């Protein structure tokens, strides 16, 4: 199965010295960024959330149990900071590391896959911006459901991660090698597999220590999967041309 082989090859690629050098940089920078912002703006954030809680439907119940209100505010801030730090690391990998990762995978596993340059830097930037906006909008809209749906709340972040992972990395993985037409074909016929791969890889966010390595591994897995699908598509086209 292509998904399984992509995960395996991504792990092997991760062991290369060039890829190992990338591992901790995205998440490390992201944690420093959001940790610094949390220290600097913690007072403002807690006062804003306390005001919001006091005016919400649970406000009257919080008046007599102030310790619970404080705990709820801290929980809400962490609930926002953790995905924001993770998404920031994904964006860093998508924008800055993916070109190097795609070249590495292509040279070592797909040396005969010629370049069609269907994507561009502007297209990559727009794709990342659109993916982030849609992700944040869905995250905000579904946040109340996370708090009210019990065990089902675990499904919402997984589905959101699946969307974000596939939307971010499928474009960058194919930008240099696929034509615009090939990208459209692969998006249509492999769309479900993109989402499935994105969801599987999104689970790494919840595994301690592995979540530090996840952004680079996700980028490598999507690169292997997308280039493999592109190679198969071209082999099919070549087979049809010969049969004619």
URGIWO-V863942 format. One record per residue. N is the residue number from 1. RES is the residue in one small letter. PHI is phi as a letter, one per 20 degrees, with the letter a starting at -180 (999 if undefined). OMEGA is omega in whole degrees, 0 to 359 (999 if undefined). NEAR is the number of other ideal C-beta (glycine too) atoms within 12 Angstrom. Layout:
[[N & RES & PHI & OMEGA & NEAR] [N & RES & PHI & OMEGA & NEAR]]
//
This chain:
[[1 & x & 999 & 185 & 13] [2 & x & f & 181 & 25] [3 & x & f & 181 & 27] [4 & x & f & 180 & 18] [5 & x & f & 178 & 20] [6 & x & f & 177 & 37] [7 & x & f & 179 & 28] [8 & x & f & 181 & 21] [9 & x & f & 177 & 29] [10 & x & f & 178 & 39] [11 & x & f & 178 & 24] [12 & x & f & 178 & 20] [13 & x & f & 181 & 36] [14 & x & f & 182 & 31] [15 & x & e & 178 & 20] [16 & x & f & 183 & 23] [17 & x & g & 181 & 11] [18 & x & f & 179 & 20] [19 & x & f & 178 & 33] [20 & x & f & 180 & 18] [21 & x & f & 181 & 17] [22 & x & e & 196 & 32] [23 & x & g & 190 & 31] [24 & x & e & 186 & 23] [25 & x & f & 183 & 23] [26 & x & f & 182 & 36] [27 & x & f & 178 & 36] [28 & x & f & 178 & 21] [29 & x & f & 181 & 23] [30 & x & f & 179 & 30] [31 & x & f & 177 & 25] [32 & x & f & 181 & 19] [33 & x & f & 184 & 22] [34 & x & f & 174 & 28] [35 & x & f & 177 & 21] [36 & x & f & 178 & 15] [37 & x & f & 179 & 20] [38 & x & f & 179 & 23] [39 & x & f & 185 & 15] [40 & x & f & 187 & 12] [41 & x & d & 185 & 18] [42 & x & g & 180 & 20] [43 & x & f & 180 & 14] [44 & x & f & 181 & 16] [45 & x & f & 182 & 24] [46 & x & f & 179 & 23] [47 & x & f & 179 & 16] [48 & x & f & 180 & 18] [49 & x & f & 176 & 28] [50 & x & f & 178 & 27] [51 & x & f & 180 & 16] [52 & x & f & 179 & 20] [53 & x & f & 183 & 28] [54 & x & f & 180 & 20] [55 & x & e & 180 & 13] [56 & x & e & 182 & 19] [57 & x & f & 181 & 12] [58 & x & e & 183 & 20] [59 & x & g & 181 & 19] [60 & x & g & 181 & 13] [61 & x & f & 183 & 15] [62 & x & e & 185 & 24] [63 & x & f & 184 & 14] [64 & x & e & 180 & 10] [65 & x & c & 185 & 15] [66 & x & f & 180 & 16] [67 & x & f & 178 & 12] [68 & x & f & 178 & 18] [69 & x & f & 178 & 26] [70 & x & f & 178 & 18] [71 & x & f & 180 & 18] [72 & x & f & 179 & 26] [73 & x & f & 178 & 30] [74 & x & f & 179 & 21] [75 & x & f & 181 & 19] [76 & x & f & 179 & 26] [77 & x & f & 178 & 29] [78 & x & f & 179 & 21] [79 & x & f & 177 & 24] [80 & x & e & 186 & 26] [81 & x & f & 184 & 26] [82 & x & f & 177 & 27] [83 & x & f & 179 & 34] [84 & x & f & 177 & 26] [85 & x & f & 181 & 32] [86 & x & f & 179 & 37] [87 & x & f & 177 & 40] [88 & x & f & 177 & 33] [89 & x & f & 177 & 41] [90 & x & f & 180 & 45] [91 & x & f & 178 & 38] [92 & x & f & 179 & 29] [93 & x & f & 182 & 44] [94 & x & f & 186 & 40] [95 & x & e & 190 & 30] [96 & x & d & 187 & 25] [97 & x & d & 186 & 35] [98 & x & g & 178 & 41] [99 & x & g & 178 & 25] [100 & x & f & 182 & 26] [101 & x & f & 179 & 42] [102 & x & f & 178 & 39] [103 & x & f & 180 & 26] [104 & x & f & 181 & 33] [105 & x & f & 182 & 40] [106 & x & f & 181 & 32] [107 & x & f & 186 & 20] [108 & x & e & 184 & 22] [109 & x & c & 182 & 29] [110 & x & c & 185 & 31] [111 & x & f & 183 & 15] [112 & x & e & 180 & 15] [113 & x & e & 186 & 31] [114 & x & f & 185 & 17] [115 & x & e & 176 & 21] [116 & x & d & 176 & 19] [117 & x & l & 178 & 17] [118 & x & f & 179 & 25] [119 & x & d & 181 & 31] [120 & x & b & 177 & 17] [121 & x & f & 178 & 19] [122 & x & f & 178 & 12] [123 & x & f & 178 & 21] [124 & x & f & 180 & 30] [125 & x & f & 179 & 21] [126 & x & f & 179 & 19] [127 & x & f & 179 & 32] [128 & x & f & 180 & 33] [129 & x & f & 180 & 20] [130 & x & f & 180 & 19] [131 & x & f & 181 & 32] [132 & x & f & 181 & 27] [133 & x & f & 181 & 18] [134 & x & f & 179 & 21] [135 & x & f & 182 & 35] [136 & x & f & 178 & 23] [137 & x & f & 179 & 16] [138 & x & f & 179 & 24] [139 & x & f & 179 & 28] [140 & x & f & 182 & 19] [141 & x & f & 183 & 14] [142 & x & e & 182 & 24] [143 & x & g & 177 & 21] [144 & x & f & 180 & 16] [145 & x & f & 177 & 20] [146 & x & g & 186 & 27] [147 & x & e & 188 & 17] [148 & x & d & 188 & 14] [149 & x & e & 176 & 15] [150 & x & m & 182 & 11] [151 & x & g & 180 & 9] [152 & x & f & 179 & 15] [153 & x & f & 180 & 19] [154 & x & f & 183 & 18] [155 & x & f & 185 & 19] [156 & x & f & 179 & 30] [157 & x & f & 178 & 31] [158 & x & f & 179 & 27] [159 & x & f & 178 & 26] [160 & x & f & 178 & 37] [161 & x & f & 178 & 39] [162 & x & f & 179 & 33] [163 & x & f & 185 & 34] [164 & x & f & 182 & 44] [165 & x & f & 183 & 44] [166 & x & f & 181 & 41] [167 & x & f & 181 & 36] [168 & x & f & 196 & 44] [169 & x & e & 181 & 47] [170 & x & f & 181 & 44] [171 & x & f & 183 & 41] [172 & x & f & 180 & 46] [173 & x & f & 185 & 50] [174 & x & d & 190 & 45] [175 & x & g & 184 & 40] [176 & x & e & 190 & 35] [177 & x & e & 186 & 36] [178 & x & e & 170 & 36] [179 & x & e & 179 & 22] [180 & x & f & 180 & 18] [181 & x & f & 179 & 17] [182 & x & f & 179 & 33] [183 & x & f & 180 & 33] [184 & x & f & 180 & 19] [185 & x & f & 182 & 22] [186 & x & f & 178 & 35] [187 & x & f & 181 & 28] [188 & x & f & 187 & 16] [189 & x & e & 180 & 17] [190 & x & d & 185 & 33] [191 & x & g & 180 & 21] [192 & x & f & 179 & 15] [193 & x & f & 175 & 29] [194 & x & g & 181 & 36] [195 & x & f & 180 & 27] [196 & x & f & 178 & 28] [197 & x & f & 178 & 42] [198 & x & f & 179 & 40] [199 & x & f & 178 & 27] [200 & x & f & 181 & 29] [201 & x & f & 179 & 43] [202 & x & f & 179 & 40] [203 & x & f & 180 & 25] [204 & x & f & 179 & 32] [205 & x & g & 186 & 35] [206 & x & e & 179 & 18] [207 & x & d & 180 & 15] [208 & x & g & 182 & 11] [209 & x & m & 178 & 13] [210 & x & f & 180 & 20] [211 & x & f & 175 & 30] [212 & x & f & 183 & 25] [213 & x & e & 191 & 32] [214 & x & g & 185 & 37] [215 & x & g & 180 & 48] [216 & x & f & 180 & 44] [217 & x & f & 178 & 45] [218 & x & f & 178 & 52] [219 & x & f & 179 & 47] [220 & x & f & 180 & 46] [221 & x & f & 178 & 45] [222 & x & f & 178 & 52] [223 & x & f & 178 & 48] [224 & x & f & 183 & 40] [225 & x & f & 184 & 43] [226 & x & f & 180 & 48] [227 & x & f & 176 & 47] [228 & x & f & 177 & 36] [229 & x & f & 179 & 37] [230 & x & f & 179 & 42] [231 & x & f & 179 & 28] [232 & x & f & 179 & 24] [233 & x & f & 181 & 30] [234 & x & f & 176 & 26] [235 & x & f & 177 & 17] [236 & x & f & 179 & 18] [237 & x & f & 180 & 18] [238 & x & f & 178 & 14] [239 & x & f & 177 & 12] [240 & x & f & 180 & 11] [241 & x & f & 180 & 10] [242 & x & f & 181 & 9] [243 & x & f & 178 & 8] [244 & x & f & 999 & 7]]
//
